[in-house]
Structures are given as structure tokens and as C-alpha cells.
């Protein structure tokens, strides 16, 4: 049994967002065999009851506020340091003297330190050199930022992100070089991470899905005309994809199918629905259980134009047996096959055509859903993924007494 010190950028329970799901299930897998102490930032919108469930899994839980969320001075300081120093803003926003003091104290007795998400690696200097570090890379962050720059339309934002891009690339490369092991979400991500740090072992630990909690259901009447997207709008790739879909794709669908409906599940803060599409769009907002809303839809759309890693929303759709229409980026790194278990399209005309074809073919909707569920069962159950994760950590576990 190893003593693992884990750091997360927000409380991983309850897992209401994609990266929380990965963090929570990996944490549970580690705690099933090792002693885990958690150091976690608490975001302003984190659930107040999350700590209790975490304490049932972890030996101890230490929580820290994110200073830049509570103080304009701290936020201004984080922005200035990201402009004039070598550390990107995604890391400077998590500056915390209290966390660093606690990390220094506890890392001395740890067998391994688990950094969940790249921004926290700014605190790696608090870990003694002889204590191994594992980096859980949810994305290849500098690639994600470069894709955002390509599609960003606001001039001030484009300039800011362009100024951050090279800092982020250097920061990410230094983190991978410093780590003793890196966990990647997909083979594509792993290849890029290995290019940055050829000497660091990189293991693909894919995202997963709870196969028992997410099961297919029969399509209700009217389902073929309904499309659904799941994701909160605070995450740029989600917002960009949904805005593109409503602006460029949905009008093409509605022109042929005036009864078509598009439901967006997740926090929709700041999302504006085009006036001409308002009768065809429903912003469901945050729902405690997304499954009934997803089951009501015949087609699950993933119109993402940016992102890396693997999208947990797609894995959930697969487990729920949905017919999926996605961009290449939207399903990158996921075992879906064009025409067999999903439909692919990267331009507005192609995306609309794929959706419209499925609306006219309920048998094909059901067939694609069955194939997607089968792929989820073959590759993405959290139990199997947890076993692969534990094999990585077995390298760092101390030998049994007397060995």
C-alpha cells in the first residue's frame, strides 16, 4: 500500500462536470488499494456536501479557496504574473500560500504525489525531489489553447490567448519532463505528450463511464425529431460548438424539419439563442439527472470544434445507447466508427444532412445506439480502467515489509 497525496483543482464530488468525473473515478480506484490524502481547491460553485463523500474514500481531505475567485486584487495579481512571468494564467490563478504550506508538510511522508490537471503543477516545487510525481493530463492544454485562438472572434481575447500560448507550451513541457509518469486520456494525446517529454513514461488511461448507472431505454414517440447536447457553457469548446450548431447547422435542419427540437443540458450561463431559432431550442440548464432528458432525444449531437482528451459526454451517450452525430474533434480518441457506431461531419452542411437522414430512419437510430453501447461495454467501464491505473501506481508502491 502506497501513501498517495492527491491534488485536484476543485472538489471532485459530486461529479457534475467532465473533468470531475475522471478525477472522482481515478481517486476511488486509487483509494481502493492505497491510502489517499486529498488536497483540493474549492470553487465557489462546488457543492457544499461534497466533502462528506470524499472523506469516506480518503484518509483525509484538506480544502482551500481559490484566491482569485474571492479577491479582485488576487485576480489582478494572477493576470499580471501570467503576463510578465513565465507561468501561464491557468496556473497563476491557483496561487495559494496555504496549499503550498500544506503540500510541503505532507509531501515529505508521501510515497507518490498525484497532480490532477496541469495547472496545479505550479506547486510541484513543494514536493521533495525523491518523491515521485504523477501528472493526470486531462488534455494537451497548449494544443487546446491554439485551437481556441483559431476560432476566437473577440480581438482582445485572441491577443490575450496568443500571448499565453507559448508560456503554456513551455509550462506543459516542463511539467511532463519533471513528472515520473503521465496519464493521458487518448492515444493521440499520449503521442503529443511523448513528443514533448520522450524520457517520461506516458500511459493511456482513458476516460470511462458507469455502465450500470447509464443504460439504454426505448425511444418515446417524437424522439427522432429531438436532438440533445450535454455540457456546461463555462467550458469554451462546449460554448463554441453549441453556438456554431445553433447559428450554422440548426437552420439547415429546421428548413427541412420545422418540428425539430434542440435541447441543451447543462449550465447555460451567457449562452444566447438566435432569435430565429428560439422556437426550436430549449435550454434545460443544470439537471440533477440528465438521463431522462437524453432518453427523450433520438439523436445526440457533439458539434465540438476544439478540445483534446476524450469527451465524457460522448462516453455517456454511448452507454445510454444513443445515435451520435459528431465532429472528428468531438469524438477524438474514442472507439467509434463512421457509419457503424456513429455519424461524422465537420461542416455545417454535412452535419445537418447526417441529422436529417437519421430523423427519417428510426431503425438506423436504434442500430447506431446498440453499436455505441456495445463499444462502451468493450472499452470504457470504470472498473477495467481503474485496474489499469493501479498497475501504473504499483511502480511507486513501497515493497512489502521484510521484502
C-alpha positions as CSV (number, residue, x, y, z in Angstrom):
1,X,0.0,0.0,0.0
2,X,1.3,3.4,-1.0
3,X,0.7,6.7,0.7
4,X,-0.7,8.9,-2.1
5,X,-1.1,12.7,-1.8
6,X,-3.6,13.8,-4.5
7,X,-4.2,17.4,-5.6
8,X,-7.4,18.5,-7.5
9,X,-8.3,21.9,-8.9
10,X,-11.9,21.6,-7.5
11,X,-13.8,19.2,-5.3
12,X,-14.2,16.1,-7.4
13,X,-17.5,15.1,-5.8
14,X,-20.3,15.3,-6.7
15,X,-19.0,14.8,-10.3
16,X,-21.3,17.2,-12.3
17,X,-18.7,18.1,-15.0
18,X,-16.5,16.1,-17.2
19,X,-13.1,16.5,-15.5
20,X,-14.7,15.9,-12.1
21,X,-16.0,12.5,-13.3
22,X,-12.5,11.5,-14.3
23,X,-10.9,12.9,-11.1
24,X,-13.5,11.1,-8.9
25,X,-13.3,7.7,-10.5
26,X,-9.5,7.7,-10.6
27,X,-9.4,8.8,-7.0
28,X,-11.8,6.0,-6.0
29,X,-9.6,3.4,-7.8
30,X,-6.5,4.6,-6.0
31,X,-8.2,4.6,-2.6
32,X,-9.4,1.0,-3.2
33,X,-5.8,-0.2,-2.7
34,X,-3.8,2.7,-1.3
35,X,-4.0,5.4,1.4
36,X,-5.1,8.6,-0.2
37,X,-4.9,12.1,1.3
38,X,-6.6,14.8,-0.8
39,X,-5.7,18.4,-1.2
40,X,-8.4,20.2,-3.2
41,X,-9.3,23.7,-4.1
42,X,-13.0,24.5,-3.6
43,X,-14.7,26.6,-6.3
44,X,-17.5,28.9,-5.4
45,X,-20.0,26.7,-7.2
46,X,-18.8,23.4,-5.7
47,X,-21.5,21.6,-3.8
48,X,-21.4,22.1,0.0
49,X,-21.9,18.4,0.7
50,X,-19.1,17.1,-1.5
51,X,-16.6,16.8,1.4
52,X,-18.5,14.1,3.2
53,X,-18.4,11.6,0.4
54,X,-14.7,12.4,-0.2
55,X,-13.9,11.7,3.4
56,X,-15.5,8.3,3.1
57,X,-13.0,7.4,0.4
58,X,-9.9,9.4,1.5
59,X,-7.8,9.2,4.7
60,X,-8.0,13.0,5.0
61,X,-9.4,15.9,2.9
62,X,-7.9,19.4,3.0
63,X,-9.8,22.2,1.2
64,X,-8.5,25.5,0.0
65,X,-10.3,28.5,-1.6
66,X,-9.2,29.8,-4.9
67,X,-7.8,33.3,-4.0
68,X,-8.6,34.7,-7.4
69,X,-12.3,33.9,-7.0
70,X,-12.5,35.8,-3.7
71,X,-10.3,38.8,-4.3
72,X,-10.0,41.3,-7.2
73,X,-6.5,42.0,-6.0
74,X,-5.6,38.3,-6.2
75,X,-7.2,38.1,-9.6
76,X,-5.3,41.1,-10.9
77,X,-2.1,39.6,-9.4
78,X,-2.7,36.3,-11.2
79,X,-3.2,38.1,-14.5
80,X,-0.1,40.3,-14.1
81,X,2.1,37.3,-13.2
82,X,0.8,35.5,-16.3
83,X,1.8,38.4,-18.5
84,X,5.2,39.3,-17.1
85,X,6.3,35.9,-15.7
86,X,6.9,32.6,-17.4
87,X,3.8,30.9,-15.8
88,X,0.5,30.9,-17.7
89,X,-2.7,32.2,-16.2
90,X,-4.3,28.8,-15.9
91,X,-1.6,28.1,-13.3
92,X,-1.2,31.5,-11.6
93,X,-5.0,31.6,-10.8
94,X,-4.4,28.7,-8.4
95,X,-1.7,30.6,-6.4
96,X,-2.2,29.7,-2.7
97,X,0.2,30.0,0.2
98,X,-1.9,27.8,2.4
99,X,-2.0,25.0,-0.1
100,X,1.8,25.2,-0.7
101,X,2.5,25.1,3.1
102,X,0.3,22.0,3.5
103,X,1.8,20.4,0.4
104,X,5.3,20.9,1.7
105,X,4.4,19.4,5.1
106,X,2.6,16.3,3.8
107,X,4.7,15.5,0.7
108,X,7.7,14.6,2.9
109,X,5.8,11.5,4.1
110,X,4.2,10.6,0.8
111,X,5.2,7.7,-1.5
112,X,3.9,9.5,-4.6
113,X,2.1,12.8,-5.3
114,X,-0.8,12.8,-7.9
115,X,-1.3,16.1,-9.7
116,X,-4.8,16.1,-11.2
117,X,-4.7,18.6,-14.1
118,X,-1.8,20.6,-15.4
119,X,-2.4,24.0,-13.7
120,X,-1.6,22.5,-10.2
121,X,1.9,21.6,-11.4
122,X,3.0,25.1,-10.5
123,X,3.2,23.7,-6.9
124,X,5.4,20.8,-7.9
125,X,8.4,22.6,-6.4
126,X,6.9,21.9,-3.0
127,X,7.5,18.2,-3.5
128,X,10.9,16.7,-2.4
129,X,13.0,15.6,-5.4
130,X,13.0,12.0,-4.2
131,X,9.2,11.7,-4.1
132,X,7.7,10.5,-7.4
133,X,5.1,12.7,-9.2
134,X,2.3,11.5,-11.5
135,X,0.5,14.0,-13.7
136,X,-3.0,13.3,-14.8
137,X,-3.3,15.1,-18.1
138,X,-6.9,15.7,-18.9
139,X,-6.0,17.4,-22.2
140,X,-2.9,18.5,-24.1
141,X,-3.5,22.0,-22.9
142,X,-1.4,24.0,-25.3
143,X,-3.0,22.4,-28.3
144,X,-6.4,23.1,-26.8
145,X,-5.5,26.8,-26.4
146,X,-4.1,27.0,-30.0
147,X,-7.4,25.6,-31.3
148,X,-9.3,28.2,-29.3
149,X,-7.1,31.0,-30.8
150,X,-8.0,29.8,-34.3
151,X,-11.8,30.1,-33.7
152,X,-11.8,33.0,-31.2
153,X,-13.6,36.1,-32.7
154,X,-13.1,38.7,-30.0
155,X,-9.9,40.7,-30.8
156,X,-8.9,41.3,-27.1
157,X,-9.4,37.6,-26.2
158,X,-7.4,36.5,-29.3
159,X,-4.5,38.7,-28.3
160,X,-4.6,37.6,-24.7
161,X,-4.6,33.9,-25.6
162,X,-1.9,34.3,-28.2
163,X,0.3,35.9,-25.5
164,X,-0.4,32.9,-23.3
165,X,0.2,30.1,-25.8
166,X,4.0,29.8,-25.8
167,X,4.1,30.2,-22.0
168,X,1.6,27.3,-21.7
169,X,3.6,25.1,-24.1
170,X,6.8,25.6,-22.1
171,X,5.0,25.1,-18.8
172,X,3.3,21.9,-20.1
173,X,6.6,20.5,-21.4
174,X,8.5,21.3,-18.2
175,X,5.7,19.5,-16.2
176,X,5.9,16.4,-18.4
177,X,9.7,16.4,-18.0
178,X,9.5,16.7,-14.2
179,X,6.9,14.1,-13.8
180,X,7.8,10.4,-13.2
181,X,4.7,9.3,-15.0
182,X,2.0,10.9,-17.1
183,X,-1.6,9.7,-17.6
184,X,-3.1,10.5,-21.0
185,X,-6.8,10.3,-21.9
186,X,-6.2,9.1,-25.5
187,X,-3.5,7.7,-27.8
188,X,-3.4,11.0,-29.7
189,X,-2.8,12.9,-26.5
190,X,-0.2,10.4,-25.4
191,X,1.7,10.7,-28.7
192,X,1.9,14.5,-28.3
193,X,3.0,14.3,-24.6
194,X,5.7,11.8,-25.5
195,X,7.0,14.2,-28.2
196,X,7.3,16.9,-25.5
197,X,9.0,14.6,-23.0
198,X,10.5,11.5,-24.6
199,X,12.1,10.3,-21.4
200,X,8.8,10.3,-19.3
201,X,6.6,7.2,-19.3
202,X,3.2,8.1,-20.7
203,X,0.3,5.6,-20.2
204,X,-3.1,5.9,-21.8
205,X,-5.8,5.8,-19.0
206,X,-8.9,6.6,-21.0
207,X,-12.0,8.3,-19.6
208,X,-14.8,5.9,-18.7
209,X,-18.4,5.6,-17.9
210,X,-20.6,3.9,-15.3
211,X,-22.2,1.2,-17.4
212,X,-24.6,0.1,-14.7
213,X,-25.9,3.6,-14.0
214,X,-26.2,4.5,-17.7
215,X,-28.3,2.0,-19.6
216,X,-30.3,2.3,-22.9
217,X,-34.0,2.9,-22.9
218,X,-36.8,2.6,-25.5
219,X,-37.3,5.7,-27.6
220,X,-40.5,7.6,-26.8
221,X,-42.9,8.9,-29.5
222,X,-41.4,12.0,-31.1
223,X,-37.8,11.2,-30.2
224,X,-36.5,11.1,-33.8
225,X,-37.1,14.9,-34.2
226,X,-35.3,15.8,-30.9
227,X,-31.6,16.4,-30.6
228,X,-29.7,16.8,-27.3
229,X,-26.3,18.2,-26.2
230,X,-24.9,17.8,-22.7
231,X,-22.3,20.2,-21.4
232,X,-21.9,23.4,-19.4
233,X,-21.3,26.6,-21.3
234,X,-18.5,27.8,-19.0
235,X,-16.2,25.4,-21.0
236,X,-15.2,27.2,-24.2
237,X,-15.3,24.2,-26.5
238,X,-18.9,23.5,-25.4
239,X,-20.0,27.1,-25.9
240,X,-18.3,27.5,-29.3
241,X,-19.7,24.2,-30.5
242,X,-23.3,24.9,-29.4
243,X,-23.1,28.5,-30.8
244,X,-21.9,27.1,-34.1
245,X,-24.6,24.5,-34.2
246,X,-27.4,27.0,-33.5
247,X,-26.0,29.5,-35.9
248,X,-24.9,27.4,-38.9
249,X,-26.3,23.8,-38.5
250,X,-29.8,24.1,-36.9
251,X,-31.3,26.5,-39.5
252,X,-30.5,23.9,-42.2
253,X,-32.2,21.2,-40.2
254,X,-35.3,23.4,-39.4
255,X,-35.7,24.4,-43.0
256,X,-36.4,20.7,-43.7
257,X,-37.9,19.8,-40.4
258,X,-39.7,22.7,-38.8
259,X,-40.7,20.5,-35.9
260,X,-37.1,19.7,-34.9
261,X,-36.1,20.5,-31.4
262,X,-32.6,21.0,-29.9
263,X,-32.2,20.6,-26.1
264,X,-29.1,21.9,-24.3
265,X,-28.5,20.2,-20.9
266,X,-26.1,21.9,-18.5
267,X,-25.4,25.3,-17.1
268,X,-26.1,27.7,-19.9
269,X,-24.8,31.0,-18.4
270,X,-24.3,33.6,-21.1
271,X,-25.5,31.4,-24.0
272,X,-27.7,33.4,-26.4
273,X,-30.1,31.6,-28.6
274,X,-30.5,33.2,-32.1
275,X,-34.0,34.8,-32.2
276,X,-34.9,32.9,-35.4
277,X,-34.2,29.6,-33.7
278,X,-35.8,30.3,-30.3
279,X,-38.9,28.2,-31.0
280,X,-36.7,25.2,-31.7
281,X,-34.2,25.4,-28.8
282,X,-34.7,24.5,-25.2
283,X,-32.1,25.5,-22.6
284,X,-32.7,22.8,-19.9
285,X,-30.0,24.2,-17.6
286,X,-28.5,22.0,-14.9
287,X,-30.5,18.9,-14.1
288,X,-29.7,16.6,-11.2
289,X,-30.2,13.5,-13.5
290,X,-29.5,14.0,-17.2
291,X,-30.6,10.6,-18.3
292,X,-34.4,11.2,-18.7
293,X,-33.7,14.2,-20.9
294,X,-31.2,12.3,-23.0
295,X,-33.5,9.3,-23.4
296,X,-36.2,11.7,-24.7
297,X,-34.0,12.6,-27.7
298,X,-33.4,10.4,-30.7
299,X,-30.1,12.0,-31.7
300,X,-27.2,13.0,-29.5
301,X,-25.1,15.8,-31.2
302,X,-21.5,16.6,-30.4
303,X,-20.7,19.7,-32.6
304,X,-17.3,20.5,-31.0
305,X,-14.6,22.3,-33.0
306,X,-12.0,22.4,-30.3
307,X,-10.8,20.2,-27.4
308,X,-8.5,17.3,-26.7
309,X,-8.6,14.3,-24.4
310,X,-11.8,12.2,-24.6
311,X,-15.2,13.6,-24.1
312,X,-17.0,12.0,-21.2
313,X,-20.3,13.3,-22.7
314,X,-19.7,11.0,-25.7
315,X,-19.0,8.0,-23.5
316,X,-22.2,8.6,-21.5
317,X,-24.2,8.9,-24.8
318,X,-22.6,5.6,-25.9
319,X,-23.6,3.9,-22.6
320,X,-27.1,5.2,-22.9
321,X,-27.4,3.7,-26.4
322,X,-27.8,7.0,-28.3
323,X,-27.4,7.6,-32.0
324,X,-24.5,10.0,-32.1
325,X,-23.7,12.7,-34.8
326,X,-20.2,14.2,-34.0
327,X,-17.3,16.1,-35.5
328,X,-13.9,14.4,-35.7
329,X,-12.7,16.5,-32.8
330,X,-15.8,15.8,-30.8
331,X,-15.1,12.1,-30.7
332,X,-11.3,12.1,-30.9
333,X,-9.7,9.2,-29.2
334,X,-13.0,7.3,-28.8
335,X,-13.6,3.9,-30.4
336,X,-16.5,4.9,-32.7
337,X,-16.5,4.0,-36.3
338,X,-18.1,6.1,-39.1
339,X,-21.4,4.6,-40.3
340,X,-21.1,1.7,-37.8
341,X,-21.5,3.2,-34.4
342,X,-21.8,6.9,-35.1
343,X,-22.1,9.5,-37.9
344,X,-19.4,12.0,-38.5
345,X,-19.5,15.5,-40.1
346,X,-17.2,18.5,-39.7
347,X,-19.0,21.2,-41.8
348,X,-22.5,22.6,-41.3
349,X,-24.0,21.1,-44.5
350,X,-22.7,17.6,-43.7
351,X,-23.7,17.8,-40.0
352,X,-27.3,18.9,-40.9
353,X,-27.5,16.2,-43.6
354,X,-26.4,13.5,-41.1
355,X,-29.0,14.6,-38.6
356,X,-31.8,14.8,-41.1
357,X,-31.0,11.4,-42.5
358,X,-31.4,9.9,-39.0
359,X,-34.6,11.7,-38.4
360,X,-36.1,9.9,-41.4
361,X,-34.6,6.5,-40.3
362,X,-35.7,5.4,-36.8
363,X,-34.4,1.8,-37.4
364,X,-30.9,3.3,-38.1
365,X,-31.2,5.4,-34.9
366,X,-31.7,2.3,-32.9
367,X,-29.0,0.3,-34.7
368,X,-26.4,3.0,-34.1
369,X,-27.4,3.2,-30.5
370,X,-26.9,-0.6,-30.0
371,X,-23.5,-0.4,-31.6
372,X,-22.4,2.6,-29.5
373,X,-23.5,0.8,-26.3
374,X,-21.5,-2.3,-27.3
375,X,-18.4,-0.2,-27.8
376,X,-18.8,1.3,-24.4
377,X,-19.1,-2.1,-22.8
378,X,-15.9,-3.3,-24.6
379,X,-13.7,-0.4,-23.8
380,X,-14.9,2.1,-21.2
381,X,-16.1,0.6,-18.0
382,X,-14.5,2.4,-15.0
383,X,-13.7,-0.9,-13.2
384,X,-11.3,-2.0,-16.0
385,X,-9.9,1.5,-16.3
386,X,-9.2,1.5,-12.5
387,X,-7.2,-1.7,-12.8
388,X,-5.0,-0.2,-15.5
389,X,-4.5,2.9,-13.3
390,X,-3.4,0.7,-10.3
391,X,-0.8,-1.0,-12.5
392,X,0.8,2.4,-13.0
393,X,0.9,3.1,-9.3
394,X,2.3,-0.3,-8.5
395,X,5.6,1.0,-9.7
396,X,5.7,3.5,-6.8
397,X,4.3,1.4,-4.0
398,X,6.9,0.6,-1.4
399,X,7.9,-3.1,-1.2
400,X,6.1,-5.2,1.5
401,X,7.7,-5.3,4.9
402,X,10.6,-7.8,5.0
403,X,11.0,-7.9,1.2
